[in-house]
Amino acid sequence: MRRCTYCHSVVMKVEDSCYVCGDSVPKKTKLAALKSWAVPPLSKAAFLGGLAYIAYVFFGQHQLPLPVTVAISSALLPIGILAQRIACRKSN
């Protein structure tokens, strides 16, 4: 359901004007086609590394020490963020 731009009342799809204020309702505009955007390889590697780390932590028999766990976790997040920023710069 759409809303009137002036009085914010609900307007049905088949109506051409608002029932409350009588203003004409603009037709729905089509969104611009989104550019296809590929996920960078570094981001894929960080994601797969995170999945492998989670699988090891949950299903592994040995527990990792806390400093190692913190180091791995704190390294994977910036790698993923950095990869996304690099990909955005290249696409612009």
N, C-alpha and C positions, 0 to 999 in steps of 0.2 A: 504494500500500500504506500502511496505517495502522500506527501503533505504539501499544503499550500505554502508558497514562499512568504506570504504576507501575514496570514492569520494562523498558520500552522494547523489548520484543521485537516482531517483525513479526507483524501480525495481518491475515489475509485479509479481504476485504470481506464474505464470506459468514459469517464467524464472529461469534458473539455474545459469546464470552468468550475471554480470553487462554489459549493452550495452556500457557504456562510457569507463570504464577502463578494462573490461574483467575479473575482479576478480570473483571467484566463490562466490555465495551467500549462507550463511549458512541457513540451514532449521530452521524453527521456533521451538523454544524449548518450551516444555510444562511447565507451571508454577507448582510449587509444590503445592500440595493440601493444602488449608488453613485449619488450625485446627479449629474445631468448638469451638466457644468461647461464653460462656453464659454471659449475662449482670448480674452483681451482684445485689442482692436485695436492697442494700443501694442506688445504682445508680438509680434503678427503682423508689424507694421511693422519691428521690430528684427530678426526672423528673416529677412524678405525683404531687408532692408538688408544683413544679413550674407551672404546668398546672392549678392546682386548684387556685393558687395565681393569675395567669393571668386572669382566669375566674372571680374571685371575684373582681379584680380591674376594669375589663371592664363592668361587668354586675351587680355589687353590687350597692346598693343605697347609702351606706355610704362610704365616702372617708377615707382612712387610713391616719394618720399623716405621714409626711415625714420621721421622724426618724424610725418609724416602717417599712415603705416601704424599706428604705435603709438597715435596719437590716435583713429583710427577704431576700431581693435580695442578699445581701452580704453573707448570710449564705448558700443559696442553691448552689451557684457556687462552693465554696470549698468542700462542701459535695460530689458533683458529681465528682469533680476531684480526691478527696481522694479515693472514691470508685473505680474509674477506676485504680488508681495506685495500690491499694491493690489487685485488680483482676489480674493485670499484673504480680505482684510479685508471686502470687499463681500459675499462669499458667507456670511460668518459673521454 
